[in-house]
Amino acid sequence: MTDTQRKRSYTPHNWWFLLPIIAFIPWYGMLIAMLICWAVQGKPMYWFQHGPKASPIYISDIGATNLRPLFISCAGWQGLGYFLTLLSEYWQRGGFKNKHFYMAPGFTRHETRLFFASAIIGGFGEIALLMCSIFSTAHYHHVHLGMVGVFVVLMFFSVCCHSTAYFIMGKYYALIHPLANLSEEEIDLNNVISRREWKGYIWNKYTISATAKMIWLTFAVIWAICFGGVSNDSRSACFEWLLAFWFGILFVILSVDFYLGSRFKTESLYFRSIPRDHLLKFDNYRHLIDAEDYTDSLTTATTDKA
């Protein structure tokens, strides 16, 4: 492989993968700025805080001070970025009747619906976070806590919907993957979702991504429970900060999804090796093949497998 070919092989097909990065970087900047400002001020107790002095203090406590504009603007930016990220994936995979696929479409309509549901639920969750920053804990403590709870619950369901869509795609992709080593008789694409067993190349890019999101979600749930259940304010605040920084990892996973997904038509050796007659069994892929010329990139006949 020449240097030019090697360079081309790592080039994304589009630049949508930057959207999640742009969304979460200001969020990290806000968290770091808050910690620095609180430390520079001498780690004070604010007038609205009660009980023994805690270190660190809650993000919302710092966000209720003169840093409130920073808290509101960065929460809003991150929330809008998360919503647009999920909505853009829905669109890139053929949503909104988009026939120019920037990422590989889902194999059934279930994935499309789950991607859309994830975006809408996540959008409402992010609105709750914005309301949480607007209704500061200093003046609207109960409303603030209520919005935190709504944000956590809706984000849980948003990630669950997104992960489920990837698991479904991974289950189908495992059957038709060139490394599946299945005979034609074993490639049964009927009732794939309802079957308990997984066949074929199970650990493909979709199932790996879905598993990574579920691992992320598991730790997020544990830390959220600790944040809400620990009575010691200092320890509870530590879990809140940990959860806030952990949130950025989800954006990184989504960015990797976008980067890999953008390359399915040009650089994905395995996708281009899938027999066309397998792909034509799915409506979305029929639209994809009809809309663009895949004569040179897709196999036109079923490959023989042992």
C-alpha positions as CSV (number, residue, x, y, z in Angstrom):
1,M,0.0,0.0,0.0
2,T,1.4,3.4,-1.0
3,D,1.5,6.4,1.3
4,T,-1.3,8.0,-0.7
5,Q,-3.5,4.9,-0.4
6,R,-2.7,4.6,3.3
7,K,-3.6,8.3,3.8
8,R,-6.8,7.9,1.8
9,S,-7.9,4.8,3.8
10,Y,-8.1,6.9,7.0
11,T,-10.0,9.8,5.5
12,P,-13.6,10.1,6.5
13,H,-16.2,10.2,3.8
14,N,-17.8,13.2,5.5
15,W,-17.1,15.4,8.5
16,W,-20.3,14.9,10.6
17,F,-18.2,13.1,13.2
18,L,-17.0,16.5,14.4
19,L,-20.5,17.5,15.5
20,P,-20.4,15.4,18.8
21,I,-16.9,16.8,19.5
22,I,-18.0,20.4,19.0
23,A,-21.0,19.7,21.3
24,F,-19.2,18.4,24.3
25,I,-15.9,20.4,24.4
26,P,-17.5,23.5,25.8
27,W,-19.2,21.3,28.4
28,Y,-15.7,20.1,29.6
29,G,-14.4,23.7,29.4
30,M,-17.3,24.8,31.7
31,L,-16.6,22.1,34.2
32,I,-12.9,22.9,34.4
33,A,-13.5,26.6,34.5
34,M,-16.0,26.1,37.4
35,L,-13.5,24.1,39.4
36,I,-10.7,26.6,38.8
37,C,-12.9,29.6,39.8
38,W,-14.1,27.9,42.9
39,A,-10.5,26.9,43.9
40,V,-9.2,30.4,43.2
41,Q,-11.9,31.9,45.4
42,G,-10.6,29.8,48.3
43,K,-13.2,27.0,48.1
44,P,-15.9,29.1,49.8
45,M,-19.3,28.2,51.3
46,Y,-21.9,30.2,49.5
47,W,-24.8,32.0,51.3
48,F,-27.4,29.5,50.1
49,Q,-25.5,26.4,51.3
50,H,-26.3,24.7,54.5
51,G,-24.7,22.1,56.7
52,P,-21.0,21.3,57.1
53,K,-18.5,22.6,54.6
54,A,-18.1,20.2,51.6
55,S,-15.2,19.8,49.2
56,P,-15.9,19.6,46.4
57,I,-19.3,21.3,46.2
58,Y,-22.0,20.5,43.7
59,I,-21.8,21.8,40.2
60,S,-25.2,23.5,40.7
61,D,-23.9,25.4,43.7
62,I,-21.1,26.9,41.6
63,G,-23.5,27.4,38.7
64,A,-25.8,29.5,41.0
65,T,-23.1,32.1,41.6
66,N,-21.7,34.7,39.2
67,L,-20.9,31.8,36.8
68,R,-24.6,31.3,36.2
69,P,-24.4,32.7,32.6
70,L,-21.6,30.2,31.8
71,F,-23.6,27.4,33.3
72,I,-26.7,28.2,31.3
73,S,-24.9,28.8,28.0
74,C,-22.8,25.7,28.1
75,A,-25.7,23.5,29.2
76,G,-27.7,24.9,26.4
77,W,-24.9,24.4,23.9
78,Q,-24.3,20.8,25.0
79,G,-28.0,20.0,25.0
80,L,-28.5,21.4,21.5
81,G,-25.4,19.5,20.3
82,Y,-26.6,16.2,21.7
83,F,-30.0,16.6,20.1
84,L,-28.6,17.6,16.7
85,T,-26.1,14.7,16.9
86,L,-28.8,12.1,17.3
87,L,-31.1,13.8,14.8
88,S,-28.2,14.0,12.3
89,E,-27.6,10.3,12.7
90,Y,-31.3,9.6,12.0
91,W,-31.0,11.8,8.9
92,Q,-27.7,10.3,7.7
93,R,-29.2,6.8,7.9
94,G,-32.1,7.8,5.6
95,G,-34.5,9.6,8.0
96,F,-36.7,12.4,6.8
97,K,-36.9,10.5,3.5
98,N,-33.2,11.3,2.8
99,K,-32.1,9.1,-0.1
100,H,-28.5,10.2,0.0
101,F,-27.2,7.9,2.7
102,Y,-24.2,9.3,4.6
103,M,-24.2,6.3,7.0
104,A,-25.3,2.8,6.3
105,P,-29.1,2.6,6.8
106,G,-30.9,0.3,9.2
107,F,-32.0,-3.1,8.1
108,T,-35.6,-2.6,9.3
109,R,-37.9,0.3,10.2
110,H,-37.4,-0.5,13.9
111,E,-33.9,1.0,13.9
112,T,-35.1,4.2,12.2
113,R,-37.9,4.6,14.7
114,L,-35.5,4.0,17.6
115,F,-33.0,6.6,16.3
116,F,-35.8,9.1,16.0
117,A,-37.2,8.3,19.5
118,S,-33.7,8.5,21.0
119,A,-33.3,12.0,19.5
120,I,-36.7,13.3,20.7
121,I,-36.4,11.8,24.2
122,G,-32.8,13.1,24.5
123,G,-34.0,16.5,23.3
124,F,-36.6,16.8,26.1
125,G,-34.0,15.5,28.5
126,E,-31.6,18.3,27.5
127,I,-34.4,20.9,27.8
128,A,-34.7,19.6,31.4
129,L,-31.0,20.2,32.0
130,L,-31.3,23.7,30.5
131,M,-34.2,24.4,32.9
132,C,-32.0,23.0,35.7
133,S,-29.3,25.6,34.9
134,I,-31.9,28.4,34.6
135,F,-33.8,27.6,37.8
136,S,-30.7,27.8,40.1
137,T,-30.5,25.8,43.3
138,A,-30.1,29.0,45.2
139,H,-33.6,30.3,44.4
140,Y,-35.6,27.4,43.0
141,H,-34.1,24.4,44.9
142,H,-37.0,22.0,44.5
143,V,-37.6,22.8,40.8
144,H,-33.9,22.5,40.2
145,L,-33.8,19.0,41.7
146,G,-36.9,18.0,39.8
147,M,-35.3,19.0,36.5
148,V,-32.2,17.0,37.4
149,G,-34.3,13.9,37.9
150,V,-36.2,14.4,34.6
151,F,-32.9,14.9,32.8
152,V,-31.4,11.7,34.2
153,V,-34.5,9.6,33.5
154,L,-34.9,10.8,29.9
155,M,-31.2,10.5,29.1
156,F,-31.4,6.9,30.3
157,F,-34.2,6.0,27.9
158,S,-32.5,8.0,25.1
159,V,-29.3,5.9,25.4
160,C,-31.3,2.7,25.7
161,C,-33.2,3.5,22.4
162,H,-29.9,4.3,20.6
163,S,-28.2,1.2,21.9
164,T,-31.1,-1.1,21.0
165,A,-31.0,0.2,17.4
166,Y,-27.3,-0.7,17.2
167,F,-27.9,-4.1,18.7
168,I,-30.6,-4.8,16.1
169,M,-28.4,-3.6,13.3
170,G,-25.6,-5.7,14.7
171,K,-27.7,-8.8,14.8
172,Y,-28.6,-8.5,11.1
173,Y,-25.1,-7.5,10.1
174,A,-23.7,-10.5,11.8
175,L,-25.6,-12.8,9.5
176,I,-24.5,-11.2,6.2
177,H,-21.0,-10.1,7.3
178,P,-18.3,-11.6,5.0
179,L,-16.5,-13.1,8.0
180,A,-19.7,-14.8,9.3
181,N,-18.7,-18.2,7.7
182,L,-22.4,-19.1,7.2
183,S,-23.8,-21.2,4.4
184,E,-26.7,-19.8,2.4
185,E,-29.1,-22.1,4.2
186,E,-28.0,-20.6,7.6
187,I,-28.5,-17.0,6.5
188,D,-32.1,-16.7,7.5
189,L,-33.1,-13.0,7.6
190,N,-36.7,-13.7,8.8
191,N,-37.6,-13.0,12.5
192,V,-34.0,-12.1,13.3
193,I,-35.0,-9.7,16.2
194,S,-37.2,-12.2,18.0
195,R,-34.6,-15.0,17.9
196,R,-32.6,-15.5,21.1
197,E,-29.5,-16.9,19.4
198,W,-26.9,-14.8,17.7
199,K,-25.3,-16.3,14.6
200,G,-22.5,-15.1,12.3
201,Y,-19.9,-12.5,13.0
202,I,-21.3,-11.3,16.3
203,W,-18.7,-8.8,17.3
204,N,-19.1,-6.4,14.4
205,K,-18.9,-2.6,14.6
206,Y,-22.6,-2.3,15.5
207,T,-22.6,-4.7,18.4
208,I,-19.3,-3.3,19.7
209,S,-20.7,0.2,19.7
210,A,-24.0,-0.9,21.4
211,T,-22.0,-2.8,24.0
212,A,-19.8,0.3,24.7
213,K,-22.9,2.4,25.1
214,M,-24.5,-0.1,27.5
215,I,-21.2,-0.2,29.6
216,W,-21.2,3.6,29.6
217,L,-24.9,3.6,30.7
218,T,-24.3,1.0,33.4
219,F,-21.6,3.1,35.1
220,A,-23.7,6.2,34.6
221,V,-26.6,4.6,36.4
222,I,-24.3,3.5,39.3
223,W,-22.8,6.9,39.7
224,A,-26.2,8.6,39.4
225,I,-27.6,6.4,42.2
226,C,-24.5,7.2,44.3
227,F,-25.0,10.9,43.6
228,G,-28.6,10.8,44.7
229,G,-28.3,8.2,47.5
230,V,-25.1,9.2,49.4
231,S,-25.9,11.5,52.4
232,N,-22.4,13.0,52.6
233,D,-22.4,16.1,50.5
234,S,-18.7,15.9,49.6
235,R,-18.9,12.3,48.4
236,S,-22.2,13.0,46.6
237,A,-20.6,16.0,44.9
238,C,-17.7,13.8,43.8
239,F,-20.1,11.4,42.0
240,E,-21.9,14.4,40.4
241,W,-18.6,15.7,39.0
242,L,-17.6,12.2,37.9
243,L,-20.9,11.8,36.2
244,A,-20.6,15.2,34.4
245,F,-17.2,14.3,33.0
246,W,-18.3,10.8,32.2
247,F,-21.1,12.3,30.1
248,G,-18.4,13.5,27.6
249,I,-17.4,9.9,26.9
250,L,-20.8,9.3,25.3
251,F,-20.1,12.0,22.7
252,V,-16.8,10.4,21.9
253,I,-18.5,7.0,21.2
254,L,-21.0,8.8,19.0
255,S,-18.2,10.5,17.2
256,V,-16.5,7.2,16.5
257,D,-19.8,5.9,15.2
258,F,-20.1,8.8,12.8
259,Y,-16.5,8.4,11.6
260,L,-16.8,4.7,10.9
261,G,-20.3,5.0,9.5
262,S,-19.2,7.6,7.0
263,R,-16.7,5.2,5.4
264,F,-19.2,2.4,4.6
265,K,-19.3,3.2,0.9
266,T,-15.6,3.9,0.3
267,E,-13.3,2.4,2.8
268,S,-15.3,-0.5,4.4
269,L,-13.8,-3.6,2.9
270,Y,-16.4,-5.8,4.6
271,F,-19.5,-3.8,3.5
272,R,-18.3,-3.7,-0.1
273,S,-17.9,-7.5,0.0
274,I,-21.5,-8.2,1.1
275,P,-23.4,-9.9,-1.8
276,R,-25.8,-7.5,-3.4
277,D,-28.7,-10.0,-3.3
278,H,-28.4,-10.1,0.5
279,L,-28.7,-6.3,0.7
280,L,-31.6,-6.2,-1.7
281,K,-33.7,-8.1,0.8
282,F,-33.9,-4.8,2.8
283,D,-36.0,-1.9,1.7
284,N,-33.5,0.8,2.8
285,Y,-30.6,-0.9,0.9
286,R,-32.7,-1.2,-2.2
287,H,-33.2,2.6,-2.1
288,L,-29.5,3.0,-1.5
289,I,-28.5,0.8,-4.4
290,D,-31.1,2.3,-6.7
291,A,-30.0,5.9,-5.8
292,E,-26.3,5.4,-6.4
293,D,-24.0,3.4,-8.6
294,Y,-22.5,0.4,-6.7
295,T,-21.4,-1.6,-9.7
296,D,-17.8,-1.4,-8.7
297,S,-18.2,-1.5,-5.0
298,L,-20.8,-4.2,-4.3
299,T,-20.6,-7.9,-5.1
300,T,-23.3,-8.7,-7.7
301,A,-23.7,-12.3,-6.9
302,T,-23.9,-14.4,-3.8
303,T,-20.5,-15.7,-2.7
304,D,-20.1,-19.4,-2.0
305,K,-19.3,-20.2,1.6
306,A,-18.3,-23.4,3.2
